């Protein structure tokens, strides 16, 4: 979105909040720690190792990935249950379908690593913080969904990550 791309860093922080967590800072817990947190969270239950594997493969924090999945689907949304799409990934043809939850986690980590952290787009700027990703991933200008939720994406993910790290 052109208008979004022209936002300054301080404007982004003002709109999306000062959520400066670096998504490439590794989660220090174990798959078992994650599983304790994910217990009872629908199709996310028992997926701790998938988050750790994605972190090891792509360099995206397992806690951030889990935080995104919890924020997006809680592991219990219709999309999560019927399509294993725990992070609400869409394409030009609608909501993506995955063969299993770990495939969705892997895809999400790959997308964040390649399209955001190693951003080779026009700006070539690495987007590593939650507020920067919020501005590109789900900008308030995106009318395809409830954009009032978009404004709080970084905040919601940050809150979940803090819960995960405390668990």
PEPE-V540659 format. One record per pair of residues at least 12 apart in sequence whose ideal C-beta (glycine too) atoms are under 6 Angstrom apart, sorted by sequence separation. I is the first residue (numbers start at 1). J is the second residue. If there is no record, write none. Layout:
I_J, I_J
This chain:
138_150, 35_48, 73_86, 85_98, 34_48, 51_65, 83_97, 84_98, 51_66, 72_87, 86_101, 138_153, 72_88, 79_95, 84_100, 31_48, 34_51, 69_86, 84_101, 116_133, 31_49, 69_87, 86_104, 68_87, 85_104, 134_153, 84_104, 134_154, 31_52, 87_108, 131_154, 130_154, 44_69, 130_157, 130_158, 44_75, 43_75, 42_75, 27_61, 41_75, 42_76, 24_59, 26_61, 27_62, 25_61, 27_63, 23_60, 43_80, 23_61, 42_80, 23_64, 65_109, 60_109, 54_105, 58_109, 50_102, 54_106, 58_110, 60_112, 60_113, 47_101, 51_105, 50_105, 54_109, 58_113, 43_101, 71_156, 71_157, 68_157, 71_160, 67_157, 70_160, 67_160, 67_161, 64_161, 63_161, 66_164, 63_164, 63_165, 24_128, 23_128, 22_128, 20_129, 21_130, 19_130, 19_131, 17_131, 16_131, 13_131, 16_134, 12_131, 16_135, 12_135, 37_164, 37_167, 4_135, 36_167, 4_139, 19_154, 4_141, 17_154, 21_158, 1_139, 3_141, 16_154, 17_155, 19_158, 1_141
